[in-house]
Amino acid sequence: MNNRCFLFWILASVLFISSCKKNQVPVASSGTESVKEKTRNLSFQYFTAKGRMQIEEEDGKVTSGVTIRMQKDSVIWISVVPGFGIEAARVKITRDSVYMVNRLQRSYFAGDYTLIKDKFKVDVNFELVQAIMLGNYLANSTGEEKQIAQTPLQHLRQQQENLIIDQFLDASTAKLKKLTIKDQKSKNSINVDYSLFEQVNNQLFAKNSLIVVQQNQGEKNAGAIVAIEYNKVNLDDEILAFPFSVPSGYTRK
């Protein structure tokens, strides 16, 4: 897995929502004023999780162990270990920078979000990466949404520029169950499903997430399926370390 491929799928869940910060075009509110108060987003100071990640593309599948650490609103740290306890890649995301080292190819990536935008043609920001990885409800900064349905899931829609963002909340748990985003211009789309909710420090957290990315490339459609299954999750106030360094001799990408 090369630098571009790995980092692309790490950030895949924000490819279409990342431009939503700018020039928002809210849909008129329709009785959803209390959604933010009811939604139970994951609350923490430090977050750790271990599990398995599988990426399926047209040319095959890649399965790997994954460890994620977070300091709320500050740092996201990801370690990928395919097998035999040997780390293949490490990612560190801060509020203004993204770093990745690929040990298999002896290369690394480092830059601010402008570099990420130029490389992947997306306007990524830290808040959106954090929310998607945690399965947190994404609030519209204007507070305005349209309610499409209440049952069996509460379906809320935002239209922002050329994006249609649909979020589906479970009324009984007030947790995000499904997120769909479609770019009306490019016809690209992403669907995220959250499942297997379990109590972690008296909070519900989705142990499984399934991300389906579809890209319209003219006559050919491309994309990938990313499945993440966590088997260990901790939320506590214990201070975590986020080590990152680039060995000498590595090539910058």
WOKAFEN-V531540 format. One record per residue. N is the residue number from 1. RES is the residue in one small letter. OMEGA is omega in whole degrees, -180 to 180 (NA if undefined). Layout:
n=[N,N]
res=[RES,RES]
omega=[OMEGA,OMEGA]
This chain:
n=[1,2,3,4,5,6,7,8,9,10,11,12,13,14,15,16,17,18,19,20,21,22,23,24,25,26,27,28,29,30,31,32,33,34,35,36,37,38,39,40,41,42,43,44,45,46,47,48,49,50,51,52,53,54,55,56,57,58,59,60,61,62,63,64,65,66,67,68,69,70,71,72,73,74,75,76,77,78,79,80,81,82,83,84,85,86,87,88,89,90,91,92,93,94,95,96,97,98,99,100,101,102,103,104,105,106,107,108,109,110,111,112,113,114,115,116,117,118,119,120,121,122,123,124,125,126,127,128,129,130,131,132,133,134,135,136,137,138,139,140,141,142,143,144,145,146,147,148,149,150,151,152,153,154,155,156,157,158,159,160,161,162,163,164,165,166,167,168,169,170,171,172,173,174,175,176,177,178,179,180,181,182,183,184,185,186,187,188,189,190,191,192,193,194,195,196,197,198,199,200,201,202,203,204,205,206,207,208,209,210,211,212,213,214,215,216,217,218,219,220,221,222,223,224,225,226,227,228,229,230,231,232,233,234,235,236,237,238,239,240,241,242,243,244,245,246,247,248,249,250,251,252,253]
res=[m,n,n,r,c,f,l,f,w,i,l,a,s,v,l,f,i,s,s,c,k,k,n,q,v,p,v,a,s,s,g,t,e,s,v,k,e,k,t,r,n,l,s,f,q,y,f,t,a,k,g,r,m,q,i,e,e,e,d,g,k,v,t,s,g,v,t,i,r,m,q,k,d,s,v,i,w,i,s,v,v,p,g,f,g,i,e,a,a,r,v,k,i,t,r,d,s,v,y,m,v,n,r,l,q,r,s,y,f,a,g,d,y,t,l,i,k,d,k,f,k,v,d,v,n,f,e,l,v,q,a,i,m,l,g,n,y,l,a,n,s,t,g,e,e,k,q,i,a,q,t,p,l,q,h,l,r,q,q,q,e,n,l,i,i,d,q,f,l,d,a,s,t,a,k,l,k,k,l,t,i,k,d,q,k,s,k,n,s,i,n,v,d,y,s,l,f,e,q,v,n,n,q,l,f,a,k,n,s,l,i,v,v,q,q,n,q,g,e,k,n,a,g,a,i,v,a,i,e,y,n,k,v,n,l,d,d,e,i,l,a,f,p,f,s,v,p,s,g,y,t,r,k]
omega=[-177,-178,-176,-178,-176,-178,179,-177,173,-177,-173,-176,178,-175,-173,180,-171,179,-174,-179,-171,171,-176,177,-174,171,-178,-179,-180,175,-178,-175,-176,-176,-178,-179,-177,-175,-178,175,-178,-180,-177,169,175,-175,173,178,175,-180,-180,179,176,177,-180,177,-178,-176,175,-177,174,179,-175,169,-179,175,-179,173,177,161,-170,175,-176,-174,169,-176,-175,176,-178,-178,-177,-178,178,177,-178,-179,179,-177,177,-179,174,-178,175,-177,-178,-175,175,-180,174,174,179,-175,180,-179,179,-179,178,179,178,178,177,-176,175,178,177,180,-180,-175,-175,179,177,-179,-173,171,-172,-176,-178,177,-178,-177,-178,-179,-179,-175,180,176,-178,-178,172,-177,178,-180,-176,178,176,176,-179,-179,178,-178,-4,174,176,-174,-179,-177,172,171,-177,-172,-177,-177,170,-177,180,177,-176,-177,174,-176,-177,-178,-177,178,176,179,-174,177,176,-179,179,175,-175,-179,-177,-175,173,179,175,178,179,177,178,-177,-179,180,179,179,174,-176,178,175,178,179,180,-180,180,172,-179,-177,178,-179,178,-180,178,180,-179,-179,-177,175,179,179,-179,174,-180,179,178,179,180,176,179,-179,178,174,179,-178,179,-178,-180,174,180,-174,177,176,180,179,179,179,179,-179,178,180,NA]
